[in-house]
Amino acid sequence: MLHTRPRGRIRAHLFAAAASAALTLIGIAGAAHAQSREETLRVVTGGQVNSLDAGMQGITRDGFGLNWNIYDRLVSWDRKKFGDGYIYDFDKMKGELAESFTISDDGLTVTFNLRKDATFHDGSPITAEDVKWSLDRAVSLKGPGAQMGTGSLKSPDQFKIVDDHTIQVTLDKPDRLAVPNLAVVFPVILNSDLAKEHATAEDPWATEWLKENQASGGAYKVSSFKAGQQVVLDRFDDWKSGPLPYFKRIIVQTVPEASTRASLIERGDADLSIDLQSSDVLALKGRDAVKVVSIPQINAFQMIAFNTRMAPFDDPRVRQAVAYALPFDDMFTAALYRRGAPLWGAKWENGLPDTGKFPQRLPFSTNLDKAKALLAEAGHPGGFKTSFSFNVGSAATSEPIAALLKESLAKIGIDVTVEKVPDAQMGTLISEKKLPFFTESAIAWLPSADYFFRVFFQGETRWNYGSFVDEELAELTAKARYERDPAAYETAARRMVAIAAEKAPVVMLWQPALDAVMAKDIDGFTYWFHRQTDYRSLTRTK
């Protein structure tokens, strides 16, 4: 039987953290002194910023979040209201550093018109030369280059300066994700003259210098950076790529203990945290001074993956049998306190979903009789023995999943041994296709159906969690990537989703919520694909 910690004990635990919280606040309060309390946003995080350069291999998620706020990109997405907050709108792009852009009729040329009054933090004007150097860098560096390639952006030759404030991007094929890839974290626009001053023959893109220095022109500039400890940002009052942000200063403090972060929020000593434990979020929800904005991570999912190249999971009937035996509702409650969006229980007509959006609910639900029938049809009427794995770093959610899965599969004759695997070893075992089945979570920056199915449902990479090979799916994704007719794309995407249900290489469980816990007077929180905070949109109500 699974147990959860009583709320009364949670509350006591939060107050017990106050002593260590007070020590943390010494650093926060000192940095906030230069600006008024009202105009200063104090953020606590369990993560850490390890680099100021989004192109660095191994940059942390918090590092991506910092880059989002100190650098501009050519374009971004609009946002739409969701509950008490906002969510980025993948279907609606807008200019950022580019005041406008046009796509040629054949989809092979994209022309960007830059803001003529935009400057970097040092006051120098931003020109097309800076944009070209920055995009050349993005496609040339290993990590960023791999992402940019998913939108057919692969070579510096594709970026052409037309004049000081106009740049063109050319494509061999009209890739649907070319422009969206210019809005992800990597293709930041850098002050090329400044960066090149610190480049060398061995390091032509100034990666070493940019780890700890900025060549930026975004809404905020770094005034203090202590790697792994604290970052202080000051507003750049000459920023032209959007409305001037409300907060003049942002203080981001690394506080490793989740309970301490929760205590700081509850006491009013910090304004925002986005990585508290679900149990602490529940304990704080409803407190007079605290607001919780909970938004499902629309580009992420928790799954159970099968090794489709290993018996007995090479048979789709066995995979479907397991899917129908899963106690979805109980797992959702035990693992996430129901904080998120379910991805099971869809009702489809004629074997097709209503939409080609993905991830979406698939037509699986708990049905032990159907599970037993499918097992018998596959030649396993008495079940079989197998192992189920999860990485220890995700034990808070994965352990309840594993325990309930083991109990439920025993009812259809499947004897499961649960294996807890160290994080590093888990990645290796997944890459080498050595695990029978397991639970993992995944995220894609671009929530486009063909992108999801290209990344997670084919190829020999680690990210093809089900080790899946399907010729029809491969043909659909290859064609859809360059499909310009929205109706034809939608038809192809719906078929992709149907294949995911028919073949079941993975079983989608849910999209976890991102719980942003904040002071009651903070507004404007937006969920972004990188799951970090956009400080530019936040305000404090008076």
C-alpha positions in Angstrom: 0.0 0.0 0.0 1.2 3.5 -0.8 1.3 6.3 1.8 1.5 10.0 1.4 2.7 12.5 4.0 -0.1 14.1 6.0 -0.5 17.8 5.3 0.0 18.7 9.0 3.4 17.1 8.9 4.2 19.0 5.7 3.3 22.3 7.3 5.6 21.5 10.3 8.3 20.5 7.9 8.0 23.9 6.1 8.4 25.9 9.3 11.3 23.7 10.4 13.2 25.0 7.3 12.9 28.6 8.5 16.3 28.6 10.2 18.2 27.7 7.0 16.0 29.9 5.0 17.1 32.9 7.1 20.7 32.3 6.2 19.8 32.3 2.5 17.9 35.5 2.9 21.0 37.4 3.9 22.3 37.2 0.4 19.0 37.9 -1.2 18.2 41.0 0.9 21.6 42.5 0.3 21.3 42.2 -3.5 17.8 43.7 -3.4 18.8 46.8 -1.5 19.6 48.8 -4.7 16.0 48.6 -5.9 12.7 49.0 -4.1 11.0 45.9 -2.8 8.1 46.5 -5.2 10.3 46.6 -8.3 12.5 43.6 -7.3 11.5 40.0 -8.0 13.1 37.4 -5.8 13.3 33.9 -7.2 14.4 30.7 -5.5 15.4 27.6 -7.4 16.7 24.2 -6.7 18.7 24.4 -10.0 21.7 26.5 -10.8 23.0 28.6 -13.7 26.3 27.1 -14.8 26.9 29.2 -17.9 25.8 32.5 -19.5 26.2 30.8 -22.9 23.2 28.8 -24.2 25.6 27.1 -26.7 27.7 25.5 -24.0 27.5 21.7 -23.9 26.0 20.6 -20.6 24.2 23.9 -19.8 21.6 23.5 -17.2 17.9 24.2 -17.6 18.3 27.3 -15.4 21.0 28.4 -17.7 18.6 28.3 -20.6 16.1 30.3 -18.6 18.7 33.0 -17.9 19.6 33.2 -21.6 15.9 33.6 -22.5 15.9 36.9 -20.5 19.2 38.4 -21.3 19.3 37.8 -25.1 16.9 38.4 -28.0 16.1 36.1 -30.9 14.8 37.1 -34.3 11.3 35.8 -33.5 9.2 34.3 -30.7 5.7 33.0 -30.0 2.7 34.9 -28.8 1.0 33.7 -25.7 -2.6 32.9 -24.7 -4.5 32.8 -21.4 -4.6 29.6 -19.4 -6.2 29.6 -16.0 -4.4 32.1 -13.8 -1.5 32.3 -16.1 -0.5 32.1 -19.8 0.9 29.5 -22.2 3.0 30.1 -25.3 1.0 29.7 -28.5 2.9 27.5 -30.9 0.6 28.3 -33.8 1.2 32.1 -33.6 4.7 33.5 -34.2 5.7 37.1 -33.9 8.8 39.2 -34.4 11.2 39.9 -31.5 14.4 41.5 -32.6 12.9 41.4 -36.1 10.0 43.8 -36.3 8.6 41.8 -39.2 9.3 38.8 -41.4 8.0 37.4 -44.7 8.1 33.9 -46.2 8.3 33.6 -50.0 5.5 31.8 -51.9 7.6 28.7 -52.4 8.6 28.6 -48.7 12.3 28.6 -49.5 13.2 32.2 -48.4 12.5 34.0 -45.2 13.3 37.7 -45.0 13.7 39.4 -41.6 13.5 43.1 -41.1 15.3 44.2 -38.0 14.3 46.9 -35.6 16.4 49.9 -36.5 16.5 51.4 -33.0 17.7 48.2 -31.2 21.0 48.2 -29.4 23.1 45.9 -27.3 23.7 46.5 -23.6 26.9 48.5 -24.4 24.9 50.9 -26.6 26.2 49.6 -30.0 23.6 49.2 -32.7 22.3 45.7 -33.6 22.9 45.0 -37.3 22.4 42.2 -39.8 26.1 41.5 -39.4 25.5 40.6 -35.8 22.6 38.4 -36.7 24.5 36.5 -39.4 27.5 35.9 -37.1 25.1 34.7 -34.4 23.2 32.3 -36.7 26.4 31.0 -38.2 27.5 30.2 -34.6 24.2 28.5 -33.8 24.5 26.1 -36.7 28.2 25.5 -36.2 28.3 24.5 -32.5 27.5 20.8 -31.9 24.6 21.0 -29.5 22.8 24.0 -31.0 23.6 22.8 -34.5 21.7 19.5 -33.9 18.6 21.3 -32.9 18.8 23.8 -35.7 19.1 21.0 -38.2 15.6 19.8 -37.2 14.4 22.9 -39.1 16.8 22.4 -42.1 19.1 25.1 -40.8 22.5 23.5 -41.2 25.0 25.9 -42.9 26.3 29.5 -42.6 25.7 29.7 -46.3 22.0 29.9 -45.6 22.2 33.3 -43.9 22.6 36.3 -46.2 23.0 40.0 -45.3 20.8 42.1 -47.5 21.5 45.4 -45.8 22.3 46.7 -42.3 18.8 45.8 -41.1 17.7 43.0 -43.4 18.8 39.4 -43.4 17.5 36.4 -45.5 17.4 32.7 -44.6 17.3 30.3 -47.5 16.2 26.6 -47.4 16.6 23.7 -49.8 13.0 22.6 -48.9 10.2 24.4 -47.2 10.7 23.0 -43.7 7.8 23.7 -41.4 10.1 24.1 -38.4 12.7 26.5 -39.9 11.2 29.7 -38.4 10.2 28.0 -35.1 13.8 26.9 -34.7 14.8 30.5 -34.8 12.7 31.1 -31.7 14.2 28.4 -29.5 16.9 29.1 -26.8 20.0 28.5 -29.0 19.9 31.2 -31.8 20.5 34.2 -29.5 21.7 37.4 -31.2 25.1 38.3 -29.9 27.2 41.4 -30.1 29.5 40.0 -32.7 32.2 42.6 -32.4 32.5 42.1 -28.7 32.4 38.3 -28.9 35.0 38.2 -31.7 37.4 40.2 -29.5 37.6 37.1 -27.3 37.6 34.5 -30.0 40.8 32.5 -30.8 41.9 30.2 -33.6 41.0 27.2 -31.3 37.8 28.8 -30.1 36.4 30.8 -33.1 33.0 31.3 -31.4 34.3 32.6 -28.1 32.6 29.8 -26.2 35.1 30.0 -23.2 34.6 33.7 -22.8 30.9 33.7 -23.2 30.4 31.1 -20.4 31.0 33.9 -17.8 30.5 37.0 -19.9 27.6 38.5 -21.9 27.5 40.0 -25.3 23.8 40.6 -25.1 21.0 43.1 -25.8 17.9 41.5 -24.2 15.4 42.9 -21.7 17.7 42.1 -18.8 21.5 42.3 -18.3 23.6 40.4 -15.8 24.9 42.6 -13.0 26.2 39.8 -10.8 26.9 36.1 -11.5 28.1 33.5 -9.1 27.9 30.2 -10.9 25.8 27.7 -9.0 24.8 30.3 -6.4 23.1 33.5 -7.5 22.4 35.7 -10.5 21.3 39.3 -10.3 19.7 40.9 -13.4 19.0 44.5 -14.0 16.5 45.8 -16.5 17.9 47.2 -19.8 15.8 50.4 -20.1 16.7 50.8 -23.8 15.3 47.4 -24.8 13.2 47.8 -28.0 12.0 44.2 -28.7 8.9 44.3 -26.6 7.1 46.2 -23.8 9.6 47.3 -21.1 9.3 44.8 -18.2 7.8 45.8 -14.9 10.6 44.5 -12.6 13.8 46.6 -12.6 15.8 43.9 -10.8 15.6 40.1 -10.7 17.5 38.1 -8.0 17.7 34.4 -8.6 19.1 32.4 -5.7 19.9 28.7 -5.7 18.4 27.1 -2.6 18.9 23.3 -2.8 16.3 22.2 -0.3 12.7 22.2 -1.7 11.3 22.6 1.8 13.4 25.7 2.3 12.2 27.2 -0.9 8.6 26.6 0.1 9.3 28.2 3.5 10.7 31.3 1.8 7.6 31.7 -0.4 5.3 31.1 2.5 7.0 33.7 4.7 7.0 36.3 1.9 10.8 36.4 1.8 10.8 35.2 -1.8 8.4 35.9 -4.7 8.5 32.9 -7.0 9.6 29.2 -7.3 8.8 26.8 -10.0 10.4 23.6 -8.8 8.7 22.7 -5.4 7.7 19.2 -4.5 4.0 18.4 -5.3 3.4 17.7 -1.7 4.7 21.2 -0.7 2.7 22.8 -3.5 -0.5 21.2 -2.0 0.5 22.4 1.4 0.9 26.0 0.2 -2.1 26.1 -2.0 -4.9 28.2 -0.4 -2.6 30.1 1.9 -3.7 33.8 1.9 -0.3 35.2 0.8 0.5 32.5 -1.8 -0.8 31.9 -5.4 -0.3 28.7 -7.4 -0.4 28.8 -11.2 -0.6 25.2 -12.4 -0.1 24.6 -16.1 0.2 21.2 -17.9 3.5 20.9 -19.7 2.0 20.7 -23.2 5.3 19.7 -24.8 6.2 17.0 -22.3 5.0 13.6 -21.2 5.5 10.7 -18.8 5.4 7.3 -20.5 5.9 3.6 -20.1 8.2 2.4 -22.9 8.6 -1.1 -24.3 11.6 -2.6 -26.0 9.8 -3.5 -29.3 12.9 -5.5 -30.4 12.9 -7.8 -27.3 10.4 -10.6 -26.7 7.7 -10.6 -25.6 7.3 -6.9 -26.2 8.1 -7.3 -29.9 4.4 -8.2 -30.2 2.0 -5.2 -30.2 -0.7 -7.3 -28.7 1.5 -7.8 -25.6 2.2 -4.1 -25.4 -1.5 -3.3 -25.7 -2.3 -5.9 -23.1 0.0 -4.1 -20.6 -1.6 -0.8 -21.6 -5.1 -2.0 -20.8 -3.9 -3.5 -17.4 -2.4 -0.2 -16.2 -4.1 1.4 -13.2 -3.9 4.8 -14.9 -6.0 6.7 -12.4 -4.4 5.3 -9.3 -0.9 6.0 -10.7 -1.8 9.6 -11.5 -3.1 10.1 -8.0 -0.1 8.5 -6.2 2.6 9.9 -8.4 1.4 13.5 -9.1 -1.5 14.1 -6.7 -3.4 14.5 -10.0 -1.4 17.6 -10.9 -1.2 17.5 -14.7 -3.2 16.4 -17.7 -4.1 12.7 -18.3 -3.0 11.2 -21.6 -5.3 8.1 -21.4 -9.0 7.5 -21.8 -9.7 9.0 -25.3 -12.8 8.0 -27.2 -12.0 7.7 -30.9 -14.4 7.1 -33.8 -13.2 5.0 -36.7 -9.8 4.4 -35.2 -8.7 8.0 -35.6 -8.3 11.0 -33.2 -10.2 14.2 -33.7 -7.0 16.2 -34.1 -3.4 15.7 -35.2 -2.0 17.5 -32.1 0.5 15.5 -30.1 0.9 14.5 -27.3 -2.8 13.9 -26.8 -5.0 11.3 -25.0 -4.8 7.8 -26.5 -7.6 5.3 -26.4 -6.3 3.2 -23.5 -8.0 2.7 -20.1 -8.0 0.1 -17.4 -9.7 -3.1 -18.7 -8.3 -6.3 -17.2 -10.6 -8.6 -19.3 -9.4 -7.0 -22.5 -5.8 -7.2 -21.3 -6.1 -11.0 -20.6 -7.7 -11.6 -24.0 -4.9 -9.8 -25.8 -2.3 -11.8 -23.8 -4.0 -15.1 -24.7 -4.2 -14.0 -28.4 -0.5 -13.3 -28.3 0.3 -16.8 -26.9 0.8 -15.9 -23.3 -2.5 -17.0 -21.6 -0.6 -17.6 -18.3 1.4 -14.4 -18.5 5.2 -14.2 -18.2 8.0 -12.8 -16.1 9.8 -9.6 -16.8 11.6 -6.6 -15.2 10.5 -3.0 -15.1 13.0 -0.2 -14.5 13.1 3.4 -13.4 15.9 5.8 -12.6 16.4 6.6 -8.9 16.5 10.3 -9.6 12.8 10.2 -10.5 11.8 8.0 -7.6 9.2 10.5 -6.2 7.0 9.9 -9.2 8.4 6.6 -10.7 8.3 4.5 -7.5 4.5 4.8 -7.1 4.1 4.1 -10.8 6.3 0.9 -10.5 4.5 -0.3 -7.3 1.0 0.1 -8.8 2.0 -1.3 -12.2 3.5 -4.5 -10.5 0.4 -5.0 -8.5 -2.0 -4.6 -11.5 0.0 -6.7 -14.0 0.0 -9.6 -11.5 -3.7 -9.7 -12.0 -3.2 -10.7 -15.6 -0.4 -13.1 -14.9 2.6 -10.9 -15.6 5.2 -11.3 -12.8 7.2 -8.0 -12.6 10.5 -7.4 -10.9 11.1 -3.7 -10.2 14.6 -2.5 -10.8 15.8 0.9 -9.5 18.7 2.1 -11.8 21.1 5.0 -11.2 20.5 7.9 -13.4 23.7 7.7 -15.5 23.3 3.9 -16.0 19.7 4.3 -17.0 20.6 6.6 -19.9 23.2 4.0 -21.1 20.8 1.1 -20.8 18.2 3.0 -22.8 20.6 4.0 -25.5 21.9 0.4 -25.8 18.3 -0.9 -25.9 18.9 -3.3 -23.0 15.8 -2.7 -20.9 12.6 -4.8 -21.4 10.3 -1.9 -20.3 10.6 1.1 -18.1 9.1 4.5 -17.3 10.7 7.8 -18.4 9.7 11.4 -19.1 10.5 13.4 -22.2 10.1 16.8 -23.6 10.4 18.4 -27.1 10.9 22.1 -27.5 8.7 22.2 -30.6 5.3 20.6 -30.0 4.6 19.7 -33.6 3.3 16.2 -34.4 5.9 15.3 -37.1 8.7 16.6 -34.8 7.5 14.4 -31.9 7.3 11.3 -34.1 10.6 12.0 -35.7 12.4 12.3 -32.4 10.7 9.8 -30.1 9.3 7.1 -32.5 12.1 6.3 -34.9 15.9 6.2 -35.4 18.7 4.7 -33.4 19.0 7.4 -30.8 18.4 7.3 -27.1 15.2 9.3 -27.6 13.5 6.4 -29.5 12.5 5.0 -26.2 10.5 2.1 -27.7 13.3 1.1 -30.2 10.5 1.5 -32.7 10.7 0.9 -36.4 7.7 1.5 -38.6 7.9 2.2 -42.4 4.6 3.9 -42.6 5.4 6.3 -39.8 8.8 7.0 -41.3 7.2 7.9 -44.6 4.5 10.0 -43.0 7.0 12.1 -41.0 9.4 12.6 -43.8 6.7 14.0 -46.1 4.8 16.0 -43.4 8.0 17.9 -42.4 7.8 19.8 -45.8 4.0 19.7 -46.2 2.6 23.2 -46.7 -1.1 22.3 -47.1 -2.5 22.5 -43.5 -5.3 20.0 -44.4 -2.9 17.4 -45.8 -0.6 17.9 -42.8 -3.5 17.4 -40.4 -4.5 14.1 -42.1 -0.9 12.8 -41.9 -0.6 13.8 -38.2 -3.9 12.1 -37.3 -2.6 8.9 -38.9 0.7 9.2 -36.9 -1.2 9.4 -33.7 -3.3 6.4 -34.7 -0.2 4.4 -35.3 1.1 5.3 -31.8 -2.1 3.7 -30.4 -2.2 0.7 -32.7 1.5 -0.3 -32.3 1.9 1.1 -28.7 5.7 1.3 -28.6 5.1 3.5 -25.6 2.1 4.2 -23.5 1.5 7.8 -22.7 0.5 8.4 -19.1 0.2 12.2 -18.5 1.6 15.6 -18.9 2.9 16.8 -15.5 1.9 20.3 -14.4 4.5 23.0 -14.0 3.5 24.5 -10.6 4.6 28.1 -10.3 4.2 29.1 -6.6 4.4 32.8 -6.1 3.4 35.7 -3.9 -0.3 36.6 -4.2 0.5 39.9 -6.0 2.6 38.4 -8.8 0.8 38.2 -12.2 1.7 37.3 -15.8 3.4 33.9 -15.4 3.8 32.2 -18.7 4.6 28.5 -19.4 7.3 28.2 -22.1 8.7 25.2 -23.9 12.0 25.4 -21.9 10.0 25.2 -18.6 11.8 28.3 -17.2 10.4 31.7 -16.2 10.1 34.6 -18.6 10.7 37.6 -16.2 9.7 40.0 -19.0 6.0 39.3 -18.6 5.7 39.3 -14.8 4.2 42.2 -12.9 3.3 43.0 -9.3 -0.2 44.2 -8.6 -0.5 47.3 -6.4 
